[in-house]
Amino acid sequence: MSRIAFDYDGIHTLAAEQAKRGVDVSWDGWTLVFWKPNTNGFNDRHGKFKNGKWGVQARVSVDSDGSWRVPVKYASTRRKGT
């Protein structure tokens, strides 16, 4: 899976831009968490119950060099209908 490396300022900019586009993105300490509603989240190892719904989360932790390597599909600014 292709990934894009972001530094501290870049990852915060990405998180803010994705939040403006309606993507459910949050921080868990130094880990960036993307969450998407999905009824199969109940059975998924990455499943998480949030806001009364099941979904699947993707967690991106900071590397030892201080960068976050975000999968391209989460770093894209394109969304369906936009």
N, C-alpha and C positions, 0 to 999 in steps of 0.2 A: 504494500500500500504506500503510495506516495505521500510525503509529508512536507510541510513548509515550516521552517524554523522562524520563531518570533522571539525578539528580546522583550524585556520588561515593558517598555513603552508600547511596542507593537502588539503584544498580547492584550494589553488593556484597551487599546484602540479597537482591536478585533472584537473583543467582548462587548464593547459599547455599541459598535456598528451592528453586530448580530442582534443585540437586544432591541435596538431601534427597528429592526426588520421583523421582530416578533419571535425570534428564536429564543427558547428557554435556555439561557446560559447563566451560570452562577459560579461562585468561588467556594471551594472547600479548602480553606487554608491557602496553600500555594498551588492547588490543583484546580484547573478550569473544568467545569462540568457542563456538558451539553445534555439536555433531556428532551425526549420526544415521546408524546403519548402513543401507547401501543398496547392493545389488550393482551398481547402475547408476553408482555413484560412480566406477568405473573410466573411464567415458566422459564424466563430467560435468566441466565446467570448475571446479566447486567441490568436486570429489572429493578425498578424502584417505584414505590408507591408515593405519589406526590400530589397534593391538592385534590385528594379524593379519586385519583385515577392511577392506573398502572401505566408505566412507560419504560423506556429503555434509555440508559444513560451511557455516555462516553466520557471517560475521564482522561485529561491530558495533564500529566505531572511535569514539573520543571526538572530539567536534566541537571547533571552536576556542573555543566558549563553555564548555567543560568539561562537556558533557552527552553522554550516550549516547542515541541515538534507536533504540529496539529495536522491531522489527516486532511487532505485536499478537500474532501467533501464537506468538512466543517469550516474550512477557511474560505470557501467560495462565498461571494456576496450575491450570487444569483439564487433566487427562490422561485418556485412555481408561482405564476401569476404576477411576477414583477418584471 
